[in-house]
Amino acid sequence: MSEFGLNIEQLRAETPGCAHVVHFNHAGASLMPQRVIDAVVNHTVLEGQIGGYEAADQEATRIDAVYDQVANLVGARPSEIALIENATRAWDMAFYAIPFRSGDRILTTTAEYSSNVIAFLQVAKQGVSVEVVPSDISGQIDLSALETMMDERVRVVAVSHMPTNGGLTQPAAAIGAIVSKWPAIYILDACQTVGQMPIDVTAIGCDVLSATSRKYLRGPRGAGFLWVRESLIGDLEPPFLDNHAANWVARDRYEIVPDAKRFENWERSYANLLGMGDAAELATSLGLEAIWESVRTNADALRSRLRQIPGVTVTDIGEVQGGIVTSIVDGVAADDVRAKLAERKINATSSSVMSTRYDMEARGLDKVVRTSVHYLTTAEEIDTLAETMESIARG
């Protein structure tokens, strides 16, 4: 079974979880391949055998290689990469390093993720305004509106590349072309898109990008990374420092390290970082174009099947839609749908207004069922999910 140059049968055979569940929660945490599991487990065993410090020393070359593996994934330099315990903290370390001033403006989108908006609202206490760029008729950011709203006071343009709740893929490069005309910092939350589609930070034109290991990249939980454009790194002092991010050079003076490691902290899981590196290497070797085509084909097939079911409404938006497929079932709460799917060993989740309040309030949605596909997803699994959703809709 080969699709877009991907040997899906072999890839599934190398993924133990495929034998146990029908997995439609890749946007939450995808199924790890055996090679990633081995990387995590083997380093953990090594720590148990010879000690944590000693294991890190022994595997120092492999650990250093993770910077190269991640950089290759997004078209960056290794010196621009920080390895951090999760994508949220990675995003935070860059955002809170920005020296905001009263009168600054933050522009974001209607589909921005709650964690990021909470950070915006926190710095708004310093006299910073938070403004939402309206969406166009497709549901993605209105590029004309963004262009009109830009001025010298815009300090940050922050965008979730693929929001958590509706299939949408924001036009990241088009946004970058607009922001590049101004001194604003463009932050792209690529949690859902790294590992799902080709990412080239130069082509996109962003200044900061954050991502996680556990979603479409198929790495372990507890690892993520941050990319910061080399020319910007020196302008950002992270909100907290330790003796990994900075050196204590005199009794009354410290010096922050010059590269992106300034955003890291000393203590992290080397086992998880090695797993993330292996996952990044696998994605690169398979080809992100092929992965993206496979994911989109599977997602389109799932949307088509769900739209044929009476009582099921697909709630996806956007001109370009990715692997996240959301829906509601008449008369059945999203969490109840999720529970009924789980009874049949079908993994799915829900997304609530708490995650993307601007968008879901505007569309009158409280909670949706979120089913997310990957290249591992088969036509048979799509049939199984659709038939089960139809049974739930019939009551």
Buried (B, 14 or more C-beta within 10 A) or exposed (E): EEBBEBEBEEBBEBBEBBEEBBBBBBBBBBBBBEBBBBBBBBBBEBBEEEEBEEBBEBBEEBBEBBBBBBBBBBBBBBBBBBBBBBBBBBBBBBBBBBEBEEEBBBBBBBBBBBBBBEBBEEBBEEEBBBEBBEBBEEBBBBBEBBBEBBEEBBBBBBBBBBBBBBBBBBBBEBBBBBBEEBEBBBBBBBBBBBBBBBBEBEEBBBBBBBBBBBBBBBBBBBBBBBBBBBEBBEEBBBEEBEEBBBEEEEEEEEEBBEBBBBBBBEEBBBBBBBBBBBBBBBBBEBBBEBBBBBBBBBBBBBBEBBEEBEBBEBBBBBEBBBBBBBBBBEEBBBEBBBEBBEEBEBBBBBBBBEBBBBBBEBBEBEBBBBBBBBBBBBEEBBEBBBEBBBEBBEE
